[in-house]
């Protein structure tokens, strides 16, 4: 097993080869089972060697050799004992069977303080950054800058300032220098490096943002679609842990969708274009900017404000709708329940096609759906067979910090798994 910790490529060599892929560092290179066991300990620790052997159908001797190697590398450590009867199950409800209760087992945990990462999310007119440890937990406070100038050089300068602020947080916490930087945005990035589509930045041609950031910050850098990054974050550190397949729908200024299998987002050349936002959810709904009547754009913040303005006969903002909901205004309640029903229809469409174990709903206005969850269920049930299993739906809220943690999560996945395994389902 080769330790490649703290390796840095020469970021200033061959700068004229813009867009050439540079390898993101991996902590170590080892067998596929070694990497998978590392991830299992990260997600389910504290966990015993017995549970790991059962999970991967390996002998306890093989697991001991792997965990001894990981301990030697400083990836994991022992943390007390774990009674066999209390070995952790999985969040999807599947539990390890045991016919007998043996002696307590050594509990293994990831050394989350051993590595740090920086995640930055570009959203609309704001960039939000956070430093994280190896378990994607924030280090210090988050940092944000308004995106006032949008030329590539000015955006790079602003992102570099954010990265420097996060580095100071890491240093003040007494933690090691970051092992990598990752950035997510609404759009597409070819090869996880070159931004080819980011409408809110108004770039007219591809920008090798990863190379620009590497040259400025002297950190290996990756660029991701924000929905894919959030899907991985939920699959590794959030509501999707242990699920074979889940779908993520976000609602806010646009409508987003991502599918995850075994904790990894399913990639496609068409990702980042927001195509699910124009799926039909209500044939009597409002007309979107492309002329579609009743598509999922009716769930966006802009459309909700327009619909409420029409309902009350005067110009209204989303804030006005929320305020009137707090005061139980009938027009506001009617629109909210209609929106919940339409979201339910979209959930049914996703569930019927993708067959997920669970559907997660996030984004800046998703919290409102908790107030009309029965309407969401009715919309879903209307387009599902009566004998189908009810689709579990979880409203994950609108914490913007998670959107900054999400690209860091993708960097952590790459760092622990290596590039060949980190971006594809098992």
N, C-alpha and C positions, 0 to 999 in steps of 0.2 A: 504494500500500500504506500503510495507516494504522497507525502504532504506537500501541497502547493500553496500553503498559507502565505499571505502577504506578498504574493508575486505581483509585480506590476510590469505591464508591457511598456515599451518606450513610446509614449504618446506623441512624441514629436518627430518620430521617424516616419518618413514617407508620407508626410501630410498631404502631398499632392494627390494621393490615391483616395479621394473623397468617396465615402460610402463603402469602402472595403471592410468586410466584417472582421472584427477583432474578437478573440475569444474572451468571454467573461470568465474570471477565475472560478475554479471549484476548490473547495476546502481540501479535498482529498480525492484520489482515484482508487476505486476498489470494486469489489463484486457488486452486481445489481442488488443482491440481498443486503449487503452492508449499507448501501444508500437507502434502501427501503426501510430497513430497521431503524436507521437514524431518523427518518421522517416519522415512523411509528412512535418512537420515544418522544419526539418533539410534540406530536399531536395528542398522545394518550398518556404521557408520563405524569406521575410516577407509575411505572409498569415493571413487572418482574420478567426475568429471563424465561420462566416457565410460560408466561402468557405470550411472549414473543415467539417461542418455539411452537406453541399451538397455533398462533396466528399465521405463521409462514410455513407450517408443516415441516419444520426442521428439527434435528436432534438438539437436545439441550447442550451437547458438546459443541456443535456447530455455532449455536447462538453465543455460547460463552467465549469462543474464539473471536467472533465478530465484535462482541461488546468489549472484550479486553483490548482489541485494537482501537476501538473508538475511545475508550478510556485513556489509552496511551497517547492518542492524538489530542486529548483535551476536548473532545466533542461532547461526551457525556460524563456523568459521575453517579456514584451511588448516594442515595439520600435516605438512609434508614431502612426499615423493613416494611414489608407489605404482606399482611396475612393472606394466605392463598385464597381463602374464601372471599376476600375483599378485593381481588384483582379487578381492575376496571373493566367494565364492559364497553360497548361502542354506542355512540350517540344515536345510531339508527335503530337501537333497541335489541340488537343481537348480543347475546351474552355468551361468555365462554362457559362451557359445561365443565363440571368437576364432580367426580364421584367420591372424592375423599378430601379431607382437609389435612394438609401436611404442615410442615414447619414453615415459619414465616420466610418469605423470600426477600432478597435484596431489591429495593426499589431503585429503578434507573430513571434519571431525568436528564434533559438536555442542559448543557452549560450555556444558558441563554445570555449570560454576561460576557461570554468569550468573544463575541463578534457584534459589530454594529453595522447598520445600513442607513441610508437616507432615501426617503421617498418624497416625491414632489408631484402634486396633481395640478394640472392646468384646467381651470373650469371657467368658462365665460371670461369675465374680466379679472379673475383672481387666480393667483398661484399660492397653494398651501403646501408647506413642507413640514416634515417631522423626521427626527432621528428615531431609530428603533433598535432594540436588541435582537438576538437571534430568534426569539419567540414572537417577534413583530410587536412587542410592547413599546409604547412611546418612551423615549428618553428625553427628559426635560419637557419644555413646552413647544407647541407648534409655532410656526412662523408663516406670515402671509404678506404678499406684496400685491398691489393692484397692477394689472397689466396696462400701463398707460401708452407705451410705445410697442408696436408689434412687428417691427422689422426683425429678421433673424438675429442680427448682432445685438440689438437691444434686449431681446428676449433672453439670449444667452447670458448677457451681463446680469440681468435680473435673477435668473435661475442660479447663477454662480454665487450671487450675494446670499441667496437663500441657503445654498449648500454650505457656505462658510458659516452662517449663523448656526446651522445644525451641527457642524463640526465643533464649534465652540461649546455647544450644549454637551456633546459627547465628551470633550476634554474636561469640562467642569465636573462631569459625573465620574471621572476617573476610569473611563472605559477605553478600550482600544480604538484606534483610528478606524473609520468606516472601511469596510471591505468592498463596498460598491454603492453606486447611486443609480436609482431608477426613476423614470419620469413617465407619468401617464397623462393622456389627453384624449379629447373627443375627436377621433379620427383614425388614421391608419399610419403604421410605421413599418416600412419594409425591412425585413431582417432584424427587427427589434432595434433599428438604428436610424433609418432615414425616414423622416416625416414626409409622406406623400399626399396626405389629405388631412387638413385641419381647418375647417371653414371659419372658425371663430378667430383664427390668427391671420386670415387673409393672405397666406403665402401663395404666390403665383407659381412656384416651382418647388421640387423636392429640396429638403434641407437636411443635411447630415447632422442632426442635432446631437447624436451620441458622440461623434468625433469632436464636435465643437466643445461639448461639455468636458470630455476627457482632456482636451488640450488646455482648457481653462482651469479645471479643478484637480487634475492629476488623479482622477478616480475612474475606474472602469464604469461604463454607463450603459444602460439599456433604456429603450423607449417602448411603451406599450399602449394599446388601446385601453381607455379607462374602464370600460365594462368588463373586458377580459381580466384586467388586473383585479377588479373588485370580486369577480367570480372566483379567482384563485384565492384571494384573501379569505372569502367565506368558506371555501373548500378546505383550506389548511388551518385556519384559525377561528372560524366563525360558525355559523349555523349549518354549514354543509359538511362538517367533519364526519367521516364515517359513512356518508351517503354514496351509493354507486353513481347516481345521476341526479342533479338538481338543475332547475332553471332559475334565472335571475331576471326580473323585470324591474326597470327603474322608470320613475315618472317625475318630471320636472319641466325644464325648458324644452326637453325632447323626451321621446320614449325609447328606452334602451332594452336590449335583450342579450343574454349570454346563456350558453348551455355548458355545464360542467360534467365531466365523467371522471370518476375516481379522483376527484380533487383538482383536476386540471381542466382549463377552459378548452372547448372544442373550437379550433381555429378554422377560418375560412378566408379565401381571398376577398370575400364581400363584407367581412366584418368592418365595422366602423362607419357604415353608411346609414345606419338607423332605419333599415327597410321595414322592420316590424311596426314602425309608427304609422304606416299607411294600410295596415290590415283592417278590414271592415269589422266594426264592433256594434254599430247601430245604424241601420239603413235610414233612420229618421234623424240622425245626428247632424251637427253643423258641417259646413263645407270647409275643407282645409285649404292651405295656400296653393296646393297643386290641383284643386278642383275636385277632390274626392269627398263624397258625402259620407259622414259617419265613420271615418277611419279613426284609428287610435290616437291621432293628433288631438282629438277632443279631450284627451286626458292631460294635455300639457298645461302649464301654468298660464300661458298666453290665451289659450282657448277657454280655459275656465273663467278668466277675467272677462272675456268677450261674452261668454254665455251668461254670466251673472249680470253684466251690464244690460243685456237684452231683457233678462228676467225682471229687473227692477226699474227699467226705463231710464237709466242714467249711467254715465260712465262710472265704472267701478274697477278697482284693482283686486288682485288676489288677497291683499291684506284686508280689504273691505269684506270680502267673502268670509275670511277666517274670523274677523271680528263679529260679523252677523251670525256665524255659526255659534260663537260663544254666547250670543244673546238669544239663541234659539229662534232666529227669524225663519218663517216658513219657506220663503223662496230659497234661502241658503240651504236649508235641510233638503228641499226637493232636489236641488242641483247636486248636492253631495251624494244622496242616495242613487241618483241616476248615474253619477260618475262611478260609484262603487259597482253598480250593476255592469256598466260597460267594462270596467276593469275585470270583473268576473268572467265576462265573455272572452276577453283576451287571454285570461288564464286558462280557460277551457280550450281555446285554440292551441295554446302551447302544450297543454297537458295531453291533448289528443294526438298531437304530432310527435312530440319529443319523448313522451312517456316518462316524465321525471318522478323521482320518489317524493320530491317536495318542490314547491315554488316559493322563492323568496321575492319579496317586493320591497324595493328601496327607493331612494331619491327624495328630493326636497319636499314634495307634497305627500309622500307615502304615509306619513303619520296620520293624515286625515282619514285614511281608509280604516283605521282602527275604530273610528266612530261609526262607520257604516258597514261593518264586517258582514252583517246579515245580508245586505244588498250584494256584496261581493259574492257570497256563497250562492245566492239566488241566480246571479248572472252565470256563474260557473255551472250550476246544476242544469240550467236551461239548455246547455249545449253538450251535456254528457249523458250517456245512457244511464238509465235508472239503476242498472245492476253494476255499474262501474264503481270501483272503490273511490271514496271521496279523496280529492287531492289535498294533502296538507299544505296550507298556505301560512307563511310567516312574514309579518310586516317587520322588517329589520330597521326601519327608521331612516333618519336623514343626517346622521352624524358625519359632517364633512371630514373629520379627522380620519375616518376609515378610508376615505378616498385617497388620502396621502399615505396611509399605511399600506394600501393595496399595491402600489408599485414596489414598495420595499418588500412586500411578501413575495412578489415575483422574482426579485433579486435573490431573496433567501432561497427560494426553490431552485433557482439556477445554481446557486452556490453549494447547496447540499446535494443536488442530484446530478449536476453536470448538464451541459447543453443537450445531450442526446436524449435524456429522459425527462427533462424539466418541462418541456412544452408539448407533451403528448400524453394521452391517456394510456394506462397500462394495457 
